[in-house]
Amino acid sequence: VQLQESGPGLVKPSQTLSLACTVSGGSFTTNIYFWSWIRQPPGKGLEWIGYIDYTGNTRYSPSLESRTSISRDTSKNQFTLELTSVTPEDTAVHYCTRGGQYADYIDIWGQGTQVTVSS
């Protein structure tokens, strides 16, 4: 299984960050895994954003929950991240991953995509 992130690399403040993760070599609806988005701001550690599980249930980081939505498109074998009302503090490398609940373990990472929030 491989994961590939896609989406704009530059987002203006107050707009919505939208990223997609394409799952190839397998389906994310047939196994008991949690599909998470994780980000790493420059000079900082990894931050878990949220997950969608194989049934379509979601859970988000409390600090980001009010602005975050993770959904899936089973016809495209994709899951997506939307983060609203972004600020420069949301600038980060974003990764889609497969692993345990709350990313307690991760066995597959996407390559990561840089998203910069700037006017």
C-alpha angles and dihedrals in degrees: 000000000000132000126208126186122211136178144094117323094207127050128175121235115272091022129107124267111218125186133170129206117205115206114209130182093028146024126261092210100062105054135060099252136123117232109210139185115219129180137196119202116208111285093003138096131263118290124199111225103181147291144238117208132213091270093051096255116142138205128183140200107266091231092057102027097104091057103034135091127172119188140160141227107205092187089063096033088236138132121199141207126212122185115182132206094020124194131191086269087070091065106121148121105272123210132190113211145177123222146088131341111294087007091281083156130011123200100172129038130185115229091256131241128229116233117188122193109208140130 
